[in-house]
Amino acid sequence: MRLSLRFLIPLLLALGAFAYAVVPLVDQLTLRWFVRDLDGRASLIANTVQESVQDLVRAANRARMLQVFTRITRDERLYAMAFCQSGGAQPVATPTLPSAIRCSNLDRFSGSSGHLLQRAEGPLLVSVRPLEAEGAPAGNLVLVHDMSFIARRSEETRKYLFLFFVGLGATVSLITVVIAQLSWRGWVQGLRALVRGEGLWRPSDQPDPPELRPIASDLRGLIRDLEAEHRSRDRDQLAWTPETLLGILHGELRGQEVVVVSNREPYIHVRRGADIVTWRPASGLVTALEPIMRACSGTWIAHGSGSADREVVDEHDRVVVPPGRAAYQLRRVWLTPEQEAGYYYGFANEGLWPLCHIAHVRPTFRTSDWEQYAKVNRTFAQAVVEESTSPDPIVLVHDYHFALLPRMINESLPAATIVAFWHIPWPNPEAFGICPWAEDLLDGLLGSNILGFHTQFHCNNFVDTVDRLLEARVDREMFTVSYRGKLTAVKRYPISIEWPPSDGLLTKPVEQCRQDVRQRHALPPDHAVGVGVDRLDYTKGIEERLRAVERLLETRPEWLGRFTFIQIAAPTRTRIGQYQEYEARVRAMAARINERFAHARHPPVVLKAEHHQPEDIYEYYRAAELCMVTSLHDGMNLVAKEFVSSRDDERGALILSQFTGAARELPEALIVNPYDTDQCAAALHMALSMPAGEQRARMRLMRGLLQDFNVYRWAGRMLMDAAAMRRRGRLLERAARPERPSRGSPEYETARSR
């Protein structure tokens, strides 16, 4: 007890001194936060009333202007409001305007964060915002905020801090005394022995009870495995790398083979004249999975769609990739034109894609497309069986093209661990029920051991859909579905990208990228550039993005001739009518905007509707002042994360749609509703005007998240969950086996006599 007091007294004194030092600091930080918040509020009010004030100035209607100001100042925090017109005219001000504020001395109150004016009742924050009319200065809007409420907030904060430190001191004291008593009696040693499994089932000098013999050794081994797993996870989470992922595969899964199945292949061989060239498709799935396969080796099974794909494979339709840095095998599956039309263009992209993306395009379902979809899924299932060298591989099935595949693989390889990942949104039960084969799709997906989605919202929708459409047992606490005697775990795995990016993507310095991109498009060195990178897909919101650029130039004409938005848009699914129409609309809109602002020195929009290699895309990322992602509905959207990863200079701003999964992970981006054109235009102006310090602060936070939650962690979590599921399955399988009596035991002799 004396030892405890010797420790407690200095600790409590230290906590008191710390609290004494922290309270003034909290008061200062609170004041800074509120000053910044109210000054930003002043900018919002100024932007809101600007047009009204301009009209009233032109009409010389001072009485109406005063009425507007009086109505606005009814807000309890807005103390006074005034307008000082250029040219020295008499100001329009509410009666509450302090006498210290005059139109002749507004310079002393100007500044980026307002000016504090002290008074007996409490401080006032004075913000001055210039207003323009028809491009010329019209005067200054003065907004005075009452900050007396800060004193009340500070008093409450000090009270709560005091209670917090009192509680903290009491808790630490109690824990210290308890630990001291436990140590004195030797309980800690007993607990450690219990955790190690000593005496868990029996005294050390007695044999295991007969009823526990089949599983006792397995349970002790499981405890050791879980302890090792816990230690390895804590260590590995410090830095998720290809080596970490490889270690998980060899340690947790004992080097089990990994088979990946996707529709799109990571490398496409095409013929250009007499040569065969290799290029990577514009696909978020490929961006995420390709680094995983380079780390884990294994086999990737995909549809061979390139014009020269057949020319480079061996007799088993395999080719080693990446070119020049062989790391894994690519097994290509060939489809007939009828299969590709029905399975890919028909059921997958005219049916499931618009069904799952709420983007105002009606899904189309045809029986012939469904038959081809099922047939192609069966073909890929056979390829998985052919490529598996063991009866229990780990199979990663990706995306909506293969909803039937998990069940088919499970029927052929019942010992396989199947992880299916749905890369696009999952709609609510009512929307998914539109599909005539909804139950078949759910049955196929529930053939997997683990089913992953980007967000918890999509997990919830899937579980709700199963509960609505199938006779299955749903556990909403553990998020599992029991169906046809098989348990499927439904989990959230937010996909990410490789970190750090490949050396080849960041080789060219940022300044060189800026110079090259501007020279390529005949733009001045100081010209502001925005970039968008998408497939020409109606879910990506490219039309909404271009409308925002047009609106920016309408409301902020100072950017006309000083800002150009470059949209990189790779054509996709060109055989589908909806995509053909969408591409035509995007091209027409870009041309119309450029024609409307033809008097500008440089075009507002540059549309590059062609495929670009990753190195070219990263050059644009690094050259731009901002990147704009305005998806109307998206599972994750890795363009946002690619832009952040490319900015090792910690500059640039990201404008991100609230309807992407990435918006939940990157709140430091400028989050917008892409359907709100004015909001998107305001975000463009804010991004172009953002100070370097704020850009750096936002970018550091976003880059830190990508470093901690990169694509290796995404894959590692799935593999660790698969490993844990395999261990539990084996343990339960062993526990269910009947015990074999040992030779010489009574049970053995009885069985022998029978």
Protein Blocks (a to p, Z undefined) as FASTA:
>chain_A
ZZmmmmmmmmmmmmmmmmmmmmmmmmmmmmmmmmmmmmmmmmmmmmmmmmmmmmmmmnop
aklmmmmmmmmmmpmklmbdcdddehhiacdddfklcfklcfklmmmmgcfkopadddfk
bpcddddddddeehiafbdcdddddfklmmmmmmmmmmmmmmmmmmmmmmmmmmmmmmmm
mmmnommmmmmmmmnopoklocfkbccdfklmmmmmmmmmmmmmmmmmmmmmmmmmmocc
fklmmmmmmmmnnopacddddfbdfbdcddehjbccddddddfklmmmmmmmmmngpadd
dddfbfklmmmmcfkopacddehiafbdcddddddfklmmmmmmmmmmmmmmmmmpcghp
acdddfklmmmmmmmmmmmmmmmmmmpcbfbbcdddedjklmmmmmmmmmmmmmbccddd
dfbdcddfklmmmpmklmmmmmmmmmpfbdcdfbfklmmmmmmmmmmmpccdddfklopa
deehiacddddddddddddddfklmmpgfklmmmmmmmmnopafklccddddddddfklo
mmmmmmmmmmmmmmmmmlgopaccddddddehklbmklmmmmmmmmmmmmmmmmmmmmpm
bdfbdcddddddfklmmmmmmmpmbdcdfbfbdfkopmlmmmmmmmmnopajddddfkbf
klmmmmmbccddfklmmlmmmmmmmmmmpcfklmmmmmmmmmmmmmmmcfklmmmmmmmm
mmmmmmmmmmmmmmmpccdddehiaklmmmmmZZ
